[in-house]
Amino acid sequence: MLARIEGLEDLSLTTNGYLLERDADALAEAGIRRMNVSIDSLQRDRFFEMTRRDALPQVLRGLEAVGRRPELGPVKVNAVAMRGFTEREALPFAEFARENDFHVRFIEYMPLDADHGWTPDQVLTGDELRAIIHAVHPLEECPREPSATARNFRFAEPPRPGRSRRGTIGFINPVSEPFCSDCNRIRLTADGRLRTCLFSLHETDLRAPLRGGAADDELEQIIRDAVWRKELKHQVGEKGFRRPARSMSAIGG
Ligand code: SF4
């Protein structure tokens, strides 16, 4: 079981939530301690429009199942922010966070879509969304932790009468407010390739040396060499930007 690996400090799962109703208990027992669930709309028809699946009720039941397992930690709900779509989702998501004590995070749309349809004018910035929410539910910024991807806000209003729940709202603004300067993230894809940035144009193959019987110290050296070459920043919006060949879903969501 992954959770038993010595030295492992955190184990989280990012999911579309389709199978959480069935699997939340098993995931808790397997040692998962944080859960990120991607939901781009809280309206059934608009959820279908985005995902091509009529699965919102199923995903919400999955969140309820997660809520019954407190060891799965505070639930984070991730919504991609797209101009012309997400403006109408901002307040429902804020209510959703407050009602359920969820941490809802809006993520600016990035050029990692499978359809290669991204254009800069489709990016709805975190500042714009924050203004929509703040006008109705005033927000207060929480201190930023080192290497955090999100700017997090709490609701200034007290919890509703008889409720202790508050929820928080986060804004991940990689396009309008890049946070690359203290990025400490790398990712390993399902096919054994190490990526040192979401926008990496190069990947480091770990599967071949692993299957070839490389010793731990050889693998460590390969990983260290890759990390030394980690990108300083992404170049989205700059002249000469090249999008990576593989989309977000192909590199692990
Ligand atoms: S360096 Fe790459 S992975 Fe890190 S924050 Fe910037 S774009 Fe994201």
py3Dmol code that shows the C-alpha trace and the ligand (Angstrom):
import py3Dmol

protein = """\
ATOM      1  CA  MET A   1       0.000   0.000   0.000  1.00  0.00           C
ATOM      2  CA  LEU A   2       1.365   3.404  -1.028  1.00  0.00           C
ATOM      3  CA  ALA A   3       0.562   5.006   2.329  1.00  0.00           C
ATOM      4  CA  ARG A   4       2.992   2.633   4.071  1.00  0.00           C
ATOM      5  CA  ILE A   5       6.039   3.861   2.139  1.00  0.00           C
ATOM      6  CA  GLU A   6       8.561   5.138   4.656  1.00  0.00           C
ATOM      7  CA  GLY A   7       9.033   8.895   4.539  1.00  0.00           C
ATOM      8  CA  LEU A   8       5.845   9.567   2.611  1.00  0.00           C
ATOM      9  CA  GLU A   9       4.407  12.745   4.093  1.00  0.00           C
ATOM     10  CA  ASP A  10       1.256  13.287   2.091  1.00  0.00           C
ATOM     11  CA  LEU A  11      -0.992  11.266  -0.169  1.00  0.00           C
ATOM     12  CA  SER A  12      -3.749  12.962  -2.090  1.00  0.00           C
ATOM     13  CA  LEU A  13      -5.933  12.194  -5.064  1.00  0.00           C
ATOM     14  CA  THR A  14      -7.255  14.458  -7.800  1.00  0.00           C
ATOM     15  CA  THR A  15     -10.331  13.027  -9.452  1.00  0.00           C
ATOM     16  CA  ASN A  16     -13.384  13.861 -11.547  1.00  0.00           C
ATOM     17  CA  GLY A  17     -15.379  12.265  -8.723  1.00  0.00           C
ATOM     18  CA  TYR A  18     -17.422   9.883 -10.876  1.00  0.00           C
ATOM     19  CA  LEU A  19     -16.580   6.853  -8.741  1.00  0.00           C
ATOM     20  CA  LEU A  20     -16.245   8.465  -5.323  1.00  0.00           C
ATOM     21  CA  GLU A  21     -19.655   7.308  -4.136  1.00  0.00           C
ATOM     22  CA  ARG A  22     -18.472   3.751  -4.621  1.00  0.00           C
ATOM     23  CA  ASP A  23     -14.815   4.166  -3.685  1.00  0.00           C
ATOM     24  CA  ALA A  24     -14.556   6.799  -0.912  1.00  0.00           C
ATOM     25  CA  ASP A  25     -14.364   4.177   1.850  1.00  0.00           C
ATOM     26  CA  ALA A  26     -11.728   2.134   0.044  1.00  0.00           C
ATOM     27  CA  LEU A  27      -9.647   5.244  -0.654  1.00  0.00           C
ATOM     28  CA  ALA A  28      -9.790   6.285   3.009  1.00  0.00           C
ATOM     29  CA  GLU A  29      -8.727   2.805   4.057  1.00  0.00           C
ATOM     30  CA  ALA A  30      -5.892   2.849   1.503  1.00  0.00           C
ATOM     31  CA  GLY A  31      -4.434   5.931   3.208  1.00  0.00           C
ATOM     32  CA  ILE A  32      -5.519   8.837   1.006  1.00  0.00           C
ATOM     33  CA  ARG A  33      -5.514  11.953   3.185  1.00  0.00           C
ATOM     34  CA  ARG A  34      -6.617  14.729   0.857  1.00  0.00           C
ATOM     35  CA  MET A  35      -9.064  14.803  -1.991  1.00  0.00           C
ATOM     36  CA  ASN A  36      -9.312  17.249  -4.917  1.00  0.00           C
ATOM     37  CA  VAL A  37     -12.460  16.897  -6.970  1.00  0.00           C
ATOM     38  CA  SER A  38     -12.831  18.650 -10.326  1.00  0.00           C
ATOM     39  CA  ILE A  39     -16.283  20.163 -10.938  1.00  0.00           C
ATOM     40  CA  ASP A  40     -16.634  22.970 -13.471  1.00  0.00           C
ATOM     41  CA  SER A  41     -20.340  23.707 -12.922  1.00  0.00           C
ATOM     42  CA  LEU A  42     -22.957  23.158 -10.233  1.00  0.00           C
ATOM     43  CA  GLN A  43     -25.765  23.195 -12.781  1.00  0.00           C
ATOM     44  CA  ARG A  44     -26.558  19.850 -14.300  1.00  0.00           C
ATOM     45  CA  ASP A  45     -26.977  20.991 -17.910  1.00  0.00           C
ATOM     46  CA  ARG A  46     -23.864  23.138 -17.839  1.00  0.00           C
ATOM     47  CA  PHE A  47     -21.863  20.332 -16.195  1.00  0.00           C
ATOM     48  CA  PHE A  48     -22.971  18.140 -19.107  1.00  0.00           C
ATOM     49  CA  GLU A  49     -21.978  20.845 -21.570  1.00  0.00           C
ATOM     50  CA  MET A  50     -18.450  20.921 -20.151  1.00  0.00           C
ATOM     51  CA  THR A  51     -17.867  17.226 -19.551  1.00  0.00           C
ATOM     52  CA  ARG A  52     -20.212  15.521 -22.044  1.00  0.00           C
ATOM     53  CA  ARG A  53     -21.483  13.411 -19.142  1.00  0.00           C
ATOM     54  CA  ASP A  54     -24.707  13.835 -17.203  1.00  0.00           C
ATOM     55  CA  ALA A  55     -22.940  12.989 -13.968  1.00  0.00           C
ATOM     56  CA  LEU A  56     -23.322  15.965 -11.622  1.00  0.00           C
ATOM     57  CA  PRO A  57     -25.725  14.201  -9.175  1.00  0.00           C
ATOM     58  CA  GLN A  58     -23.379  11.225  -9.081  1.00  0.00           C
ATOM     59  CA  VAL A  59     -20.363  13.445  -8.350  1.00  0.00           C
ATOM     60  CA  LEU A  60     -22.243  15.311  -5.595  1.00  0.00           C
ATOM     61  CA  ARG A  61     -23.184  11.992  -3.991  1.00  0.00           C
ATOM     62  CA  GLY A  62     -19.497  11.149  -4.150  1.00  0.00           C
ATOM     63  CA  LEU A  63     -18.660  14.340  -2.239  1.00  0.00           C
ATOM     64  CA  GLU A  64     -21.192  13.345   0.417  1.00  0.00           C
ATOM     65  CA  ALA A  65     -19.472   9.959   0.706  1.00  0.00           C
ATOM     66  CA  VAL A  66     -16.123  11.731   1.162  1.00  0.00           C
ATOM     67  CA  GLY A  67     -17.689  13.964   3.827  1.00  0.00           C
ATOM     68  CA  ARG A  68     -18.563  10.852   5.824  1.00  0.00           C
ATOM     69  CA  ARG A  69     -14.850   9.963   6.011  1.00  0.00           C
ATOM     70  CA  PRO A  70     -13.191  12.818   7.939  1.00  0.00           C
ATOM     71  CA  GLU A  71      -9.747  11.238   7.473  1.00  0.00           C
ATOM     72  CA  LEU A  72     -10.020  12.209   3.804  1.00  0.00           C
ATOM     73  CA  GLY A  73      -9.492  15.753   5.037  1.00  0.00           C
ATOM     74  CA  PRO A  74     -11.066  18.979   3.897  1.00  0.00           C
ATOM     75  CA  VAL A  75     -12.418  18.511   0.391  1.00  0.00           C
ATOM     76  CA  LYS A  76     -11.010  20.749  -2.311  1.00  0.00           C
ATOM     77  CA  VAL A  77     -13.252  21.374  -5.295  1.00  0.00           C
ATOM     78  CA  ASN A  78     -11.436  22.589  -8.419  1.00  0.00           C
ATOM     79  CA  ALA A  79     -13.254  24.527 -11.137  1.00  0.00           C
ATOM     80  CA  VAL A  80     -11.569  25.694 -14.334  1.00  0.00           C
ATOM     81  CA  ALA A  81     -12.362  29.369 -14.924  1.00  0.00           C
ATOM     82  CA  MET A  82     -13.387  30.162 -18.492  1.00  0.00           C
ATOM     83  CA  ARG A  83     -14.625  33.510 -19.758  1.00  0.00           C
ATOM     84  CA  GLY A  84     -18.260  33.418 -20.803  1.00  0.00           C
ATOM     85  CA  PHE A  85     -18.945  30.378 -18.654  1.00  0.00           C
ATOM     86  CA  THR A  86     -17.639  30.611 -15.115  1.00  0.00           C
ATOM     87  CA  GLU A  87     -18.916  34.105 -14.281  1.00  0.00           C
ATOM     88  CA  ARG A  88     -22.330  32.523 -13.608  1.00  0.00           C
ATOM     89  CA  GLU A  89     -20.761  29.796 -11.473  1.00  0.00           C
ATOM     90  CA  ALA A  90     -18.889  32.076  -9.079  1.00  0.00           C
ATOM     91  CA  LEU A  91     -21.689  32.774  -6.590  1.00  0.00           C
ATOM     92  CA  PRO A  92     -23.160  29.245  -6.603  1.00  0.00           C
ATOM     93  CA  PHE A  93     -19.682  27.887  -5.886  1.00  0.00           C
ATOM     94  CA  ALA A  94     -19.198  30.424  -3.075  1.00  0.00           C
ATOM     95  CA  GLU A  95     -22.496  29.279  -1.520  1.00  0.00           C
ATOM     96  CA  PHE A  96     -21.447  25.665  -2.029  1.00  0.00           C
ATOM     97  CA  ALA A  97     -18.197  26.310  -0.151  1.00  0.00           C
ATOM     98  CA  ARG A  98     -20.007  28.015   2.728  1.00  0.00           C
ATOM     99  CA  GLU A  99     -22.735  25.393   3.008  1.00  0.00           C
ATOM    100  CA  ASN A 100     -20.414  22.406   3.015  1.00  0.00           C
ATOM    101  CA  ASP A 101     -17.186  23.809   4.445  1.00  0.00           C
ATOM    102  CA  PHE A 102     -15.420  22.944   1.188  1.00  0.00           C
ATOM    103  CA  HIS A 103     -12.363  24.660  -0.196  1.00  0.00           C
ATOM    104  CA  VAL A 104     -13.436  25.741  -3.683  1.00  0.00           C
ATOM    105  CA  ARG A 105     -10.608  26.744  -6.011  1.00  0.00           C
ATOM    106  CA  PHE A 106     -10.933  28.449  -9.358  1.00  0.00           C
ATOM    107  CA  ILE A 107      -8.122  27.628 -11.764  1.00  0.00           C
ATOM    108  CA  GLU A 108      -7.423  29.875 -14.721  1.00  0.00           C
ATOM    109  CA  TYR A 109      -7.827  28.074 -18.019  1.00  0.00           C
ATOM    110  CA  MET A 110      -4.415  27.056 -19.356  1.00  0.00           C
ATOM    111  CA  PRO A 111      -3.245  25.983 -22.827  1.00  0.00           C
ATOM    112  CA  LEU A 112      -3.175  22.304 -21.861  1.00  0.00           C
ATOM    113  CA  ASP A 113      -6.544  21.314 -23.305  1.00  0.00           C
ATOM    114  CA  ALA A 114      -6.800  18.188 -25.427  1.00  0.00           C
ATOM    115  CA  ASP A 115      -8.618  20.032 -28.235  1.00  0.00           C
ATOM    116  CA  HIS A 116      -5.867  22.670 -28.605  1.00  0.00           C
ATOM    117  CA  GLY A 117      -8.609  25.300 -28.538  1.00  0.00           C
ATOM    118  CA  TRP A 118      -7.140  27.600 -25.858  1.00  0.00           C
ATOM    119  CA  THR A 119      -6.905  31.299 -26.648  1.00  0.00           C
ATOM    120  CA  PRO A 120      -5.863  34.059 -24.210  1.00  0.00           C
ATOM    121  CA  ASP A 121      -9.262  35.767 -24.369  1.00  0.00           C
ATOM    122  CA  GLN A 122     -10.892  32.632 -22.890  1.00  0.00           C
ATOM    123  CA  VAL A 123      -9.029  33.128 -19.618  1.00  0.00           C
ATOM    124  CA  LEU A 124     -11.265  34.471 -16.857  1.00  0.00           C
ATOM    125  CA  THR A 125      -8.856  35.802 -14.273  1.00  0.00           C
ATOM    126  CA  GLY A 126      -8.967  35.043 -10.582  1.00  0.00           C
ATOM    127  CA  ASP A 127      -9.222  38.771  -9.856  1.00  0.00           C
ATOM    128  CA  GLU A 128     -12.406  39.023 -11.912  1.00  0.00           C
ATOM    129  CA  LEU A 129     -13.987  36.064 -10.154  1.00  0.00           C
ATOM    130  CA  ARG A 130     -12.926  37.351  -6.777  1.00  0.00           C
ATOM    131  CA  ALA A 131     -14.631  40.677  -7.482  1.00  0.00           C
ATOM    132  CA  ILE A 132     -17.897  38.896  -8.364  1.00  0.00           C
ATOM    133  CA  ILE A 133     -17.863  36.941  -5.095  1.00  0.00           C
ATOM    134  CA  HIS A 134     -16.529  39.772  -2.941  1.00  0.00           C
ATOM    135  CA  ALA A 135     -19.427  42.040  -4.005  1.00  0.00           C
ATOM    136  CA  VAL A 136     -21.880  39.632  -2.355  1.00  0.00           C
ATOM    137  CA  HIS A 137     -19.788  37.710   0.161  1.00  0.00           C
ATOM    138  CA  PRO A 138     -16.824  39.834   1.279  1.00  0.00           C
ATOM    139  CA  LEU A 139     -13.570  37.902   1.305  1.00  0.00           C
ATOM    140  CA  GLU A 140     -10.439  38.233   3.441  1.00  0.00           C
ATOM    141  CA  GLU A 141      -7.105  36.953   2.158  1.00  0.00           C
ATOM    142  CA  CYS A 142      -5.329  34.238   4.165  1.00  0.00           C
ATOM    143  CA  PRO A 143      -1.522  34.288   4.487  1.00  0.00           C
ATOM    144  CA  ARG A 144       0.216  32.530   1.576  1.00  0.00           C
ATOM    145  CA  GLU A 145       2.267  29.454   2.413  1.00  0.00           C
ATOM    146  CA  PRO A 146       5.626  28.995   0.635  1.00  0.00           C
ATOM    147  CA  SER A 147       5.235  27.362  -2.805  1.00  0.00           C
ATOM    148  CA  ALA A 148       1.441  27.474  -2.559  1.00  0.00           C
ATOM    149  CA  THR A 149      -0.307  27.563  -5.911  1.00  0.00           C
ATOM    150  CA  ALA A 150      -3.482  29.262  -4.691  1.00  0.00           C
ATOM    151  CA  ARG A 151      -4.281  32.608  -3.143  1.00  0.00           C
ATOM    152  CA  ASN A 152      -6.773  31.625  -0.475  1.00  0.00           C
ATOM    153  CA  PHE A 153      -9.569  33.676   1.009  1.00  0.00           C
ATOM    154  CA  ARG A 154     -11.968  33.169   3.862  1.00  0.00           C
ATOM    155  CA  PHE A 155     -15.449  34.630   4.104  1.00  0.00           C
ATOM    156  CA  ALA A 156     -15.586  37.764   6.229  1.00  0.00           C
ATOM    157  CA  GLU A 157     -19.212  37.028   7.151  1.00  0.00           C
ATOM    158  CA  PRO A 158     -19.769  34.889  10.234  1.00  0.00           C
ATOM    159  CA  PRO A 159     -21.227  31.406   9.673  1.00  0.00           C
ATOM    160  CA  ARG A 160     -24.978  31.319   9.234  1.00  0.00           C
ATOM    161  CA  PRO A 161     -27.031  31.079  12.451  1.00  0.00           C
ATOM    162  CA  GLY A 162     -26.810  27.574  13.853  1.00  0.00           C
ATOM    163  CA  ARG A 163     -23.928  26.649  11.512  1.00  0.00           C
ATOM    164  CA  SER A 164     -20.254  26.381  12.326  1.00  0.00           C
ATOM    165  CA  ARG A 165     -19.189  25.867   8.756  1.00  0.00           C
ATOM    166  CA  ARG A 166     -17.402  28.523   6.749  1.00  0.00           C
ATOM    167  CA  GLY A 167     -15.570  27.176   3.700  1.00  0.00           C
ATOM    168  CA  THR A 168     -12.844  28.990   1.796  1.00  0.00           C
ATOM    169  CA  ILE A 169     -12.252  30.159  -1.751  1.00  0.00           C
ATOM    170  CA  GLY A 170      -8.939  29.874  -3.600  1.00  0.00           C
ATOM    171  CA  PHE A 171      -7.743  31.349  -6.848  1.00  0.00           C
ATOM    172  CA  ILE A 172      -5.023  29.630  -8.842  1.00  0.00           C
ATOM    173  CA  ASN A 173      -3.892  32.213 -11.351  1.00  0.00           C
ATOM    174  CA  PRO A 174      -1.095  30.708 -13.453  1.00  0.00           C
ATOM    175  CA  VAL A 175      -1.826  32.952 -16.435  1.00  0.00           C
ATOM    176  CA  SER A 176      -2.546  36.366 -14.887  1.00  0.00           C
ATOM    177  CA  GLU A 177      -0.377  35.979 -11.783  1.00  0.00           C
ATOM    178  CA  PRO A 178       2.239  33.228 -12.318  1.00  0.00           C
ATOM    179  CA  PHE A 179       3.736  31.668  -9.208  1.00  0.00           C
ATOM    180  CA  CYS A 180       6.651  29.883 -10.902  1.00  0.00           C
ATOM    181  CA  SER A 181       9.349  31.642  -8.889  1.00  0.00           C
ATOM    182  CA  ASP A 182       8.922  29.347  -5.885  1.00  0.00           C
ATOM    183  CA  CYS A 183       7.406  26.340  -7.656  1.00  0.00           C
ATOM    184  CA  ASN A 184       8.569  23.078  -6.068  1.00  0.00           C
ATOM    185  CA  ARG A 185       6.495  20.708  -8.196  1.00  0.00           C
ATOM    186  CA  ILE A 186       7.398  17.850 -10.455  1.00  0.00           C
ATOM    187  CA  ARG A 187       5.104  15.133 -11.741  1.00  0.00           C
ATOM    188  CA  LEU A 188       5.435  11.517 -12.750  1.00  0.00           C
ATOM    189  CA  THR A 189       3.101  10.401 -15.531  1.00  0.00           C
ATOM    190  CA  ALA A 190       1.315   7.063 -15.620  1.00  0.00           C
ATOM    191  CA  ASP A 191       3.785   5.893 -18.271  1.00  0.00           C
ATOM    192  CA  GLY A 192       6.793   6.576 -16.090  1.00  0.00           C
ATOM    193  CA  ARG A 193       7.980   9.938 -17.387  1.00  0.00           C
ATOM    194  CA  LEU A 194       9.120  12.698 -15.112  1.00  0.00           C
ATOM    195  CA  ARG A 195       7.951  16.214 -15.974  1.00  0.00           C
ATOM    196  CA  THR A 196       9.507  19.162 -14.193  1.00  0.00           C
ATOM    197  CA  CYS A 197       6.835  21.657 -15.270  1.00  0.00           C
ATOM    198  CA  LEU A 198       3.268  21.479 -16.520  1.00  0.00           C
ATOM    199  CA  PHE A 199       4.568  23.088 -19.691  1.00  0.00           C
ATOM    200  CA  SER A 200       7.711  20.970 -20.069  1.00  0.00           C
ATOM    201  CA  LEU A 201       8.675  20.274 -23.651  1.00  0.00           C
ATOM    202  CA  HIS A 202      10.997  17.483 -22.464  1.00  0.00           C
ATOM    203  CA  GLU A 203      10.305  14.498 -20.255  1.00  0.00           C
ATOM    204  CA  THR A 204      12.737  12.236 -18.418  1.00  0.00           C
ATOM    205  CA  ASP A 205      12.085   8.542 -18.886  1.00  0.00           C
ATOM    206  CA  LEU A 206      12.214   6.660 -15.573  1.00  0.00           C
ATOM    207  CA  ARG A 207      10.422   3.558 -16.769  1.00  0.00           C
ATOM    208  CA  ALA A 208      13.256   2.319 -18.992  1.00  0.00           C
ATOM    209  CA  PRO A 209      15.957   2.476 -16.295  1.00  0.00           C
ATOM    210  CA  LEU A 210      13.545   0.994 -13.734  1.00  0.00           C
ATOM    211  CA  ARG A 211      12.739  -1.910 -16.013  1.00  0.00           C
ATOM    212  CA  GLY A 212      16.395  -2.206 -16.903  1.00  0.00           C
ATOM    213  CA  GLY A 213      17.247  -2.858 -13.255  1.00  0.00           C
ATOM    214  CA  ALA A 214      18.792   0.524 -12.355  1.00  0.00           C
ATOM    215  CA  ALA A 215      19.861   0.781  -8.734  1.00  0.00           C
ATOM    216  CA  ASP A 216      18.204   3.310  -6.402  1.00  0.00           C
ATOM    217  CA  ASP A 217      21.215   5.644  -6.470  1.00  0.00           C
ATOM    218  CA  GLU A 218      21.223   5.643 -10.282  1.00  0.00           C
ATOM    219  CA  LEU A 219      17.537   6.555 -10.324  1.00  0.00           C
ATOM    220  CA  GLU A 220      18.159   9.233  -7.725  1.00  0.00           C
ATOM    221  CA  GLN A 221      20.860  10.748  -9.930  1.00  0.00           C
ATOM    222  CA  ILE A 222      18.556  10.757 -12.969  1.00  0.00           C
ATOM    223  CA  ILE A 223      15.857  12.531 -10.935  1.00  0.00           C
ATOM    224  CA  ARG A 224      18.328  15.030  -9.458  1.00  0.00           C
ATOM    225  CA  ASP A 225      19.704  15.857 -12.921  1.00  0.00           C
ATOM    226  CA  ALA A 226      16.176  16.433 -14.209  1.00  0.00           C
ATOM    227  CA  VAL A 227      15.254  18.669 -11.283  1.00  0.00           C
ATOM    228  CA  TRP A 228      18.424  20.760 -11.792  1.00  0.00           C
ATOM    229  CA  ARG A 229      17.121  21.487 -15.269  1.00  0.00           C
ATOM    230  CA  LYS A 230      13.653  22.454 -14.005  1.00  0.00           C
ATOM    231  CA  GLU A 231      12.066  25.292 -15.981  1.00  0.00           C
ATOM    232  CA  LEU A 232      12.320  28.726 -14.372  1.00  0.00           C
ATOM    233  CA  LYS A 233       8.817  29.638 -15.500  1.00  0.00           C
ATOM    234  CA  HIS A 234       6.195  28.997 -18.118  1.00  0.00           C
ATOM    235  CA  GLN A 235       6.058  31.213 -21.192  1.00  0.00           C
ATOM    236  CA  VAL A 236       2.311  31.353 -21.717  1.00  0.00           C
ATOM    237  CA  GLY A 237       1.449  34.673 -23.353  1.00  0.00           C
ATOM    238  CA  GLU A 238       5.038  35.293 -24.481  1.00  0.00           C
ATOM    239  CA  LYS A 239       6.311  35.353 -28.022  1.00  0.00           C
ATOM    240  CA  GLY A 240       7.553  31.924 -29.032  1.00  0.00           C
ATOM    241  CA  PHE A 241       5.479  30.005 -26.463  1.00  0.00           C
ATOM    242  CA  ARG A 242       5.144  26.374 -27.507  1.00  0.00           C
ATOM    243  CA  ARG A 243       2.498  24.254 -25.877  1.00  0.00           C
ATOM    244  CA  PRO A 244       3.518  20.761 -24.784  1.00  0.00           C
ATOM    245  CA  ALA A 245       2.509  17.854 -26.986  1.00  0.00           C
ATOM    246  CA  ARG A 246       0.511  16.131 -24.250  1.00  0.00           C
ATOM    247  CA  SER A 247      -2.617  17.612 -22.718  1.00  0.00           C
ATOM    248  CA  MET A 248      -3.380  17.918 -18.998  1.00  0.00           C
ATOM    249  CA  SER A 249      -5.456  14.747 -19.014  1.00  0.00           C
ATOM    250  CA  ALA A 250      -2.599  12.813 -20.596  1.00  0.00           C
ATOM    251  CA  ILE A 251      -0.087  13.858 -17.940  1.00  0.00           C
ATOM    252  CA  GLY A 252      -2.228  13.127 -14.924  1.00  0.00           C
ATOM    253  CA  GLY A 253      -4.963  15.781 -14.728  1.00  0.00           C
TER     254      GLY A 253
END
"""
ligand_1 = """\
8
SF4
S 7.213 26.293 -13.170
Fe 5.744 25.126 -14.407
S 4.742 23.714 -12.967
Fe 5.737 25.323 -11.745
S 4.187 26.886 -11.406
Fe 5.304 27.493 -13.267
S 4.120 26.564 -14.943
Fe 3.446 25.542 -13.078
"""
view = py3Dmol.view(width=600, height=400)
view.addModel(protein, "pdb")
view.setStyle({"model": 0}, {"cartoon": {"style": "trace"}})
view.addModel(ligand_1, "xyz")
view.setStyle({"model": 1}, {"stick": {}})
view.zoomTo()
view.show()
